[in-house]
Each structure stands twice: as C-alpha cells, then as structure tokens.
Amino acid sequence: MKNKKLLIVFIGLTVFIFNQCKKDTPKTLSVSVTSENVTKNAESFTFSVLSNIDWKAGSNSSWCVLSVSSGSGNGTVTVNISENNTTIQRTAIITLSGSDVNSVTITVNQEAGTTSETVTDFDGNIYHTVQIGNQVWMTENLKVTHYPDGTEIPLVTDDIAWADLADNNTDDAYCRYNNDTNSEYGILYTWAAAMGDNAVSSDANPSGVQGICPAGWHIPSDAEWTELSTYLGGEGVAGGKLKESGTVHWNSPNTGADNSSGFTALPGGLRGFNGGFHDVGLYGYWWSSTENTNLHAWFRRLDSSAPGMVRDYYNKSNGYSVRCIKN
C-alpha cells in the first residue's frame, strides 16, 4: 500500500514537472531570411520557419504566392514569383504570425521589367513608355507646344481669353497649371488642341487620331481607356494601379495607389471652361478622342481619395492632360 502511494506521488510529480517545463518553454517563431532580392523573371525561392508553435503565413501581393499558408513547428515555405512586366521595381511583404509571439516579416524586392523604349515629340521632349496588357502608353503627360507639322498650338494664359473659348472642334489652346512654366504635370489642352485642328471624334480601338501625339502614337479613344481599366481589374480598382504611389505629388491619403502598372499618373488638375485652375494634387484628368455630344467629350479622372477610375464627359473647352498610346 505504501509503495502504491509512492508510485502515485511519483507520477503526479512527474506530470507536474513536465507541465511546468512545458509552461516555461518560451514560444519561438523566426525565419531563415528577412529579405530576398529577385530578378524580373518568374522564379521561386524557399525559406525555413523555425518555431515550436502553430503559425500562419501570408503575402500582401498577388505576384508573390506562398506554397503553404500555415504550419506547426519547423517548416519550409516556397515563394512563387510572377514575372514583373512593369518598368518599376516592386516590393512584397511576407508576414508570419503566431499566438503570443511577435510576427516576423520577409521583404521581397523584385527588379523592374525590361527598360522601356522612349519617344520624342516635336519640341524634343522625351517620354518613357510602359506596356500594359496589349497596349503601350507614355508614362508622362504630354507637354508639346506644336502640332506634329510644326505649327504652334495657341498659348492662352489669360483667364478671360480662356473663358471665351468655345466648346467646339476648332478652338485650340494650351496652358500650364497656374501658368507655371516649371510645372511638373505637363500641359493642359482643350479637346480641340489635343485632337488637332478641325478635330473628328473617334471611338475606334485604336482611335486612329494622331492629334498632337508624335508619329506612331495617337490620342486614346474612350474604348481604349476602357480596355486599360478592364485589364487592370475594372474601374473600381484601376486608378490605384495607375497612380504614382506616395504623396509627393498626390494629396494624402492617395488611396489605393501602388503604380503597379507603371503608368505613373500624376494629379495635374484642370483649367475650367471659365478660365480658372482647379484640383492640382487632388485629381488628374485625361482626354479621350471620343465625343459625347457636339459640346462635350469623354475623359478619365483619377482621385487622391479613391482607388478607382472615373469615366465622365464635360465641356471641350476644359483644359485636361493628355497621354498618348502607341499605334
């Protein structure tokens, strides 16, 4: 009987010591790498998880996909990287987390895609380009002051003179925001100026309207803008993928902006039909080659406080930015 009691005490003590040791063992979670630099090509890399607990793993970018999303104890995770077809470097964050431990992260930096070609306008301005789906776009707003044949586009700086412009296909004019010759946002054009004198509307894809674009390039039609937004996931999210990231040019919060397309849209604002300047930092506006009525034409707008792209139409005498698309 005495021996039986001793055995029970021994077992109880063993269980207590085991539980106490288990309780006192610190929880750990770490990874074998904290950053990884990869090429622009589709590839993969592997990292080890060193842990004595259950953990979960996730990536904040669709181009960086993990082979497993959770595990228990030590494990191995493969990260599959899709090709970077943009002209900018991109970064993804992989995060691992577990109960009662600090989360750990791995930063993945992927090289930019193929260096883009450049194109030069009549004035000698050089523009970079990016392929987005089947389209090739300029990555800067147009800033040419001459038509392709060398004729000067009329410069209108006075508010009243701009307000006197008619909503038609012949009142050509351009200006810079607030008439600032050092503006970083390119030039604002009436629809007639963007399209070239005696403009003729087009909703073809491609539009076939060279307008003030260099040879081999043209003004995008409403249909071509729609193709762009559709390729980027629809109007609800396309704006974020087009906008330059950060708040150097865009006002905070610059919602959804990651410039994952490489388009690098800037908020150049507008000049209204009454001659006033508005919205720099808040919005960017870009003409299409497509009329809505004899007085109005379709355009696209991006917003600092929203991730989407807005399709709308307004007076042809408004001054908007222009992006050219390759033939």
N, C-alpha and C positions, 0 to 999 in steps of 0.2 A: 504494500500500500504506500509505504514511504517512497519507494522507487518510482511508483506511478506518479506521485505528486511532484517529485523532482523532474520527471520527464515533461509533465505539463508546464512547469515553471520554465524549463529549458526551451521548450517550443515557443512559449509566449515571449520569452526574452529574445529569441532569435527573430521572431516576427517583428517585434518592436525595433530591434536594431536594424533589420532590413528596411522597414518603413522609414525609420529615422534617416538612414543613409540615402534612401531614395528621395526623401524630402529635402535633404541638404544638398543633393547634387544640383549644381547650377544648370539652368537651361541654356543651351548654346545654339546659335544659328550664325553661320558665316558662309562665304563663297570663296572659291579659289581665285577669282579675278574680280576686280572692281571696275575695270574699263576694258573696252575692246575696240580697236580700230579696224574697219573692214574696207575692202575696195568697193567700187560702184557695182560690181558684178553680183549676181545671185550666188550666195555661198552660205556656209554654216560654220558655227564654232560650238564647242562644248565647254561647260564649266561644272565644277563639282560643288555640291552642297554638303557642308559639314555641320551636322546637327544631331541632337538627341531628343528632338520633339517633332511633332507634326508641323508642317509648313505649307504655305501656299505661294505660288509664283505667278506673275503676270507682266505683260508688256503694255506700254501706253501707245504703241504704234502698230498699225496694221501690217507694216512691211517687216516687222520683227516678230516672228511667231515661235513660241516655245513648244517643245515636244511633249512636255508634261506640265501640268498646272498645279500639282500638289504632290506631297510625299511625306514619308515618316522616317526620321533618322537620316543617315547619309544617303546621298543620291547623286545622279548625273542628269544634267539637262542639256539638250541640244537646241540651239537657237538657229532657226532658218531665216535667212535674209533674202528679201526680194531685190531685184536689180533697181538701182537708182537711175531713172530715166530723166531726172531733172538736172539742171545745171548748178544746183546748190548742194552743199554738204547738209546732211540731216542727222538728227540725233534722236535716239530712243532710250528710254529708261526701263530697265527690268527691275522689279521690286519683289523681294521675298519677305514674308511676314509669318509670325507665329505668336502664340499666346505668351504674354509676359516676357517678351524679348524685344529688343529694338529691331526694326526692319532693316534690311540691307539692300543696297542697290548696285546695279551694274550699268554703266553708261556705255552705249554703243554709238560710235561715231562712224558714219558711212561717207565715203568720198563722193564728191559731186560727179554727175554723169559726164558724158562727152562734152568738151568745151564747145559752146555754141558758135555758129557762124555769126558774122557781123554784116550789117548792111549800112550803106552810106546814102544820105539824102542829098538833094541839090546843093544845100548850103555847106556840106561837108560834115554834118553831124553824124556820128557813128552810133548805131544801135546794136545791142546784143539781142539774141533770139533764143527761143526755147520751143521744143516740140512738146505739145500736149495732146495726147491721142494721135489722131491723124492730121492735126493742124500744127503749123509753125507760126508763132506770134513774136512780135517785138516785145522786149521786156522793159522798154521805156516808153513814155508818152512822146508823141511826135512833137518836134519843135522847129520844123522847117518854116521858112517865111516866103518861099517861092513855090509856084507850081512846077511840075516836072519839066515844063518847057522853058523855065527861067523867068517867067513873068512874076512880078511881085504880087503877093497877096496883100490887099489893103490892110494897113495897120490902123486900128481905131482905138485911141486911148481915152477920148472924152466921153463922159457918161451920157450926155445928151445926144451926141453923134451916134453912140451905140444904140440908144433907145429909139433913134429914128430908123434903124434898120428894119426892114420888113420881113415877115415870115414867109419867105419865098425861096426860089431856087437860084436866085441871081445876086442877092446882097451878100457878097463875100466880105468877111472881116476876120481879123485875128487880134489877140492881145495876150499879155501875160497877166497872171493874177496880181491885182493891185498895181498893174503896170510896172512890176518889179523885173528889171532885166536880168536879175540874178536868180529868178525863181527856179526852184528845183523840180517843179512839177510839169514842165513842158509848156506848151502853148494851148490856149483856149480858142476854138474856132466856131464860127457859125456853121450850120449844116451845109449851106451853100459853099462855103470855103472848103470844108472837109471833102466835099464831093467833087469839087472843081466847078468852074463857072458853068451855068446852064445845066445844073445837076439833074440827073434822071434816076428815079428811085429803082432799087433792085432788092428783091428778097430771094434771089437765087443763091445756091450754095455750090461753088463760090459766087460771090456777088458779081464779079467781072467789072467792078468800078474801081479804077486806079485812084481817082481823086488826086489828093496831094501826096500819095504814097510814092516811094521810089519805084523804079521799073522792077517788075517781077513781084510786086506787092499790091495789095488793094484794101479798100475800106470794107470791114466785115459786115455782112448783112445780118438782119435780125435772126435769120435761120442759122447763120454761123455762130453767133453768140449763144443761141440755144444749144447747138451741138457742143460747145465748150462747157456750158453749165451742166448738161446731161452727162458728159464724160466724167465730170468731177463729182457726180453724185446727186445732182439736182440743185434747183435754185435755193433750197433751204440751207445748203452747206457749202456751195461752190465759192461764195465770197471769201470765206476763211482760207480756202486753199489758194486763192488768188492774191490776197492782200499781203503786202510786206509785213512781217512779224514785228512785234515790239511797238514802242511809242515814240520813236524818233520823229516820224512824220505823222502817223495816225494818232489821234487823241485817245487817251485811255477810256475804256478798257481794251479797245481793239479786239473785240470779241471773236473768238474762233480763229484768229489769224495765225497761220503757220507757214504760208507761202510754199506749201508742199508741191505746188505746180511749177514753181519757178517764174510765175508771171510778174511778180513784184509790183502789184498795183499800189499806186500812191493816191492820197486824198487831195487832188488838185482843186477841188471846189468847182465853182461855175461863175460865169458872168450872166446875170439875168437879162431878159429882154428889155428891162428898164435901165440897163447900164450899170447896175450895182454888182459888186463882188460878194460872194457868199460861200460859206461851208468849207473853206480850206481846213484840212485836218480832220474834218468830220465825215465828208463824203467825197467819193470820186465818181465822175460821170463820163461815159464814153458813147460817142455817136455810133449808130449803125447806118447802113446805106439805104434803109427802108423807111419810106413814108408811112404814116398812119392816116393822115389827111393831107390836103394841099398846104396846110399851115403847120403841121406837126410831123415829127419823125421819131422813130423808136430809138431808145438809148438803154444803157445798163447803168445801174447805180450800186456802189458798194458803200457800206455804212460802218463807222467805227464801233458802233454798239450792237452790231448784229453779224452773224456768220453767213448770211445769205447774199444772194444776188437778186436785185430787183429789176424787173423788166417794166418799162414805162415809156410814155411818149410825151413830148412837150414842144414848145414853140421852136421853130427852126432858127430864130434869131438868138436863142440862148448860146452862150459860149461854153462848149464842153471839150474835154480832152479827146484825143484820137489815138487808137492803137491800130497798126497795120498788121495784116495777116498775109502770109505768103501764098502766091498763086499755086 
